[in-house]
Amino acid sequence: MDLRYGIIGCGMMGQEHLRNIALIHGASVAAIFEPDAAMRAAAASLAPEAQMVGSVAEVVAHPEVNCLLIVSPNHRHLAQLEEIAAIRPLPILCEKPLFTDPADAPRLATLRATYPAQIWVAMEYRYMPPVAHLIAQAQAATGGIKMLTIREHRFPFLEKVGDWNRFNRNTGGTLVEKCCHFFDLMRLIAGCNPVRVMASAGQAVNHMDEVYDGQIPDIWDNAFVIVDFENGLRAMLELCMFAEGARYQEEITAVGPKGRIECLVPGPGRFWPAHLGDAPVPKVIISPRDPKGPRELEVPVDPALLAAGDHNGSTFYQHQEFARVVRDGHTPEVSLLDGWWAVAIGMAAQESAATGQAVDLTRAAYVPTAARARQT
């Protein structure tokens, strides 16, 4: 069965998806809805066989489309999922975050209970080769993870159409927009749900001299977030978005009674200064306690996949697995519940940083508490 995608939104990330779909055997794009003229022209050059249409409804109704990809701005995702459900519920790959307003959690609960096809939430970081290697080896290397640290030192938010990503009302806030990826990784690695979130965050450097319709951006650029899990695992996120001079963009470390394992992930190759030579190679380092002796493994990524996007090949691997879902009816590896939890942790972190109080996730209204018995 060939995949014939209908795509909703084709800005910078949508175009990364187009380049990776082109690498998937038996996959192509049948229809694209992108309202911005410049982004539409760029998408047309990448997928000349696709028909450009004027609405979400036209994408969904296109007779050749048999799966959907949502890559629109964050605050549009939930309404578009609901519109698709009302017209023609096809298998969907939806970019994160699923929703941006805590008050919309009941709408997501309804969608989860009633949508008859598969929905896969795009959590690309799971599929970065060095991260996937760490996840696969973490239990053996640590003897059972007790502490998990994720550090991302990176560049500021990039320019988007209309600069929608400069304001919390459109993104859900930095700890939802950007960091739901990391909270998804934490929950995946922990193997259980979180119970408490504490955070300190703010806007210290970026976008403070920008003005849009008389408004200064309110998006945060740095944070510390601590997440406690049901099994006692403690996880911490350290985010800095004015540190693009770092050699590695993400550093993930898991520690247990037997030792520790870490992975080092470089940022997008197109941002690496050419005068410094080749971009860094991703690495995984295993450091046992006894006998001491760190072992370092390079985890290179196929250059063709690096050229297709900014996420270390993960977008390709994600589409490869999504194709199996569409063709064979497999259960999505990243479910609607996974995507919901990732957003809920981010919302709790936003709340904690704003109030100065820890958030009890067993009581937060936007957490999928009713869904805990259905880990699907």
DAVEN-V757630 format. One record per backbone hydrogen bond with DSSP energy under -1.0 kcal/mol. CO is the residue of the C=O (numbers start at 0). NH is the residue of the N-H. If there is no record, write none. Layout:
BEGIN
CO:NH
CO:NH
END
This chain:
BEGIN
2:27
3:65
3:66
4:29
4:30
5:68
6:32
7:70
10:14
11:15
12:16
13:17
14:18
15:19
16:20
17:21
19:22
20:23
23:26
25:2
27:4
29:50
30:6
31:52
32:8
35:39
36:40
37:41
38:42
39:43
40:44
41:45
42:46
46:49
50:31
54:58
55:59
56:60
61:64
66:5
67:92
68:7
69:94
72:75
73:76
75:79
76:80
77:81
78:82
79:83
80:84
81:85
82:86
83:87
87:89
90:67
91:119
92:69
93:121
100:103
101:104
103:107
104:108
105:109
106:110
107:111
108:112
109:113
110:114
117:91
119:93
122:125
123:126
124:127
127:131
128:132
129:133
130:134
131:135
132:136
133:137
136:140
137:141
138:142
141:257
145:233
146:254
147:235
148:252
149:237
150:250
151:239
153:242
159:162
160:163
162:165
163:166
165:217
165:218
166:169
166:170
167:171
172:175
172:176
173:177
173:178
175:179
178:182
179:183
180:184
181:185
182:186
183:187
184:188
185:189
186:190
192:229
194:360
195:227
196:358
197:225
199:223
201:220
201:221
206:209
211:214
214:211
220:240
221:201
222:238
223:199
224:236
225:197
226:234
227:194
227:195
228:231
232:228
233:147
234:226
235:149
236:224
237:151
238:222
239:153
242:245
248:152
249:264
250:150
251:262
252:148
253:260
254:145
254:146
257:288
258:255
259:286
260:253
261:284
262:251
263:282
264:248
264:249
267:270
268:271
272:275
273:276
281:298
282:263
283:296
284:261
285:294
286:259
294:285
296:283
301:305
302:306
305:308
310:313
312:316
313:317
314:318
315:319
316:320
317:321
318:322
320:324
321:325
322:326
323:327
324:328
333:120
334:338
335:339
336:340
337:341
338:342
339:343
340:344
341:345
342:346
343:347
344:348
345:349
346:350
347:351
348:352
349:353
350:354
351:355
358:196
359:362
363:366
366:368
368:371
370:373
373:375
END
